[in-house]
Amino acid sequence: MLVDLQNIYNKFASTYEENRVVFDMTEIINDFYNNLFFKEGELLDLACGAGEPFAKFFIDNNWQVTGVDFSKKMLEMANKFVPKMQTMYNDVTKVEFKSNKFNAITMIYSLFHLKNEEQFKLLNKIYNWLIPNGSILFTYATKEYTGFDEFEDYKEFLGENLFYAHKTPKSLEKELKHIGFKNISFIYRNIAGETFLWVTAQK
Ligand SMILES: C[S@@+](CC[C@H](N)C(=O)[O-])C[C@H]1O[C@@H](n2cnc3c(N)ncnc32)[C@H](O)[C@@H]1O
């Protein structure tokens, strides 16, 4: 399953970046950044893709940024567009960091490609990697996107079948609270015709 996704994103890489301008993230970035407890430090961008616009924004604001992705082609672009980001070629479910390391962690348009169980495991790890008061921002798939309250299956995207998974927002909130996150906020945003839930929470 994961190998398929890896191949698909390698294939998508150039067209994906060309289409990326259609997705205006300015408001999301500003909202997240303005509400951060820390105004400097280390950001981890999980499944960073080509590093734009999130990683680049933080680099431009003098943060130290680490980006992890398992698509070599995406990382090649990231190294070109955001050369100051430290990139790691790895699977987000396998990568490890020490506890209390990052001031903020982002995972944009990607968590939903993991099985629900893997998402929960990764959110636990993310909590551990964050410094107390550090924040997370991630995109969560929705009924508006998949057509179902809960989903764990393949769905067509740009002519390819990609794996997606999500639970209900209520279940997600319960999980985040169970892990220990506070100040959980959910905002539905329709960007370029796709409605996802944008989730922020703090350790
Ligand atoms: C839709 S793109 C989003 C990229 C970037 N976050 C952005 O917002 O432009 C999804 C990215 O997730 C990466 N990805 C998906 N599953 C992954 C995994 N298990 N480990 C590492 N990267 C993964 C893909 O290679 C791809 O770059």
The ligand as a MOL file (V3000), in Angstrom:
LIG
                    3D

  0  0  0     0  0            999 V3000
M  V30 BEGIN CTAB
M  V30 COUNTS 27 29 0 0 0
M  V30 BEGIN ATOM
M  V30 1 C -0.6050 15.7960 -0.7730 0
M  V30 2 S 1.1420 15.7960 -0.5630 0 CHG=1
M  V30 3 C 1.3510 17.1330 0.5760 0
M  V30 4 C 2.7510 17.6450 0.6380 0
M  V30 5 C 2.9530 18.9000 1.5060 0
M  V30 6 N 2.6830 18.6300 2.8970 0
M  V30 7 C 2.1120 20.0330 1.0000 0
M  V30 8 O 1.2000 20.4680 1.7210 0
M  V30 9 O 2.3560 20.4680 -0.1320 0 CHG=-1
M  V30 10 C 1.3670 14.3910 0.4060 0
M  V30 11 C 2.8140 14.1120 0.7300 0
M  V30 12 O 2.8540 13.0990 1.7300 0
M  V30 13 C 3.9440 12.2540 1.4730 0
M  V30 14 N 3.6660 11.0200 2.2210 0
M  V30 15 C 2.5250 10.3060 2.2410 0
M  V30 16 N 2.6250 9.2650 3.0730 0
M  V30 17 C 3.8720 9.3310 3.6200 0
M  V30 18 C 4.5740 8.5360 4.5560 0
M  V30 19 N 4.0190 7.4540 5.1070 0
M  V30 20 N 5.8350 8.8880 4.9020 0
M  V30 21 C 6.4170 10.0000 4.3350 0
M  V30 22 N 5.7960 10.7820 3.4280 0
M  V30 23 C 4.5420 10.4490 3.0860 0
M  V30 24 C 3.9580 12.1410 -0.0420 0
M  V30 25 O 5.1850 11.7010 -0.5470 0
M  V30 26 C 3.6480 13.5880 -0.4260 0
M  V30 27 O 4.8040 14.3640 -0.5670 0
M  V30 END ATOM
M  V30 BEGIN BOND
M  V30 1 1 1 2
M  V30 2 1 2 3
M  V30 3 1 2 10
M  V30 4 1 3 4
M  V30 5 1 4 5
M  V30 6 1 5 6
M  V30 7 1 5 7
M  V30 8 2 7 8
M  V30 9 1 7 9
M  V30 10 1 10 11
M  V30 11 1 11 12
M  V30 12 1 11 26
M  V30 13 1 12 13
M  V30 14 1 13 14
M  V30 15 1 13 24
M  V30 16 1 14 15
M  V30 17 1 14 23
M  V30 18 2 15 16
M  V30 19 1 16 17
M  V30 20 1 17 18
M  V30 21 2 17 23
M  V30 22 1 18 19
M  V30 23 2 18 20
M  V30 24 1 20 21
M  V30 25 2 21 22
M  V30 26 1 22 23
M  V30 27 1 24 25
M  V30 28 1 24 26
M  V30 29 1 26 27
M  V30 END BOND
M  V30 END CTAB
M  END
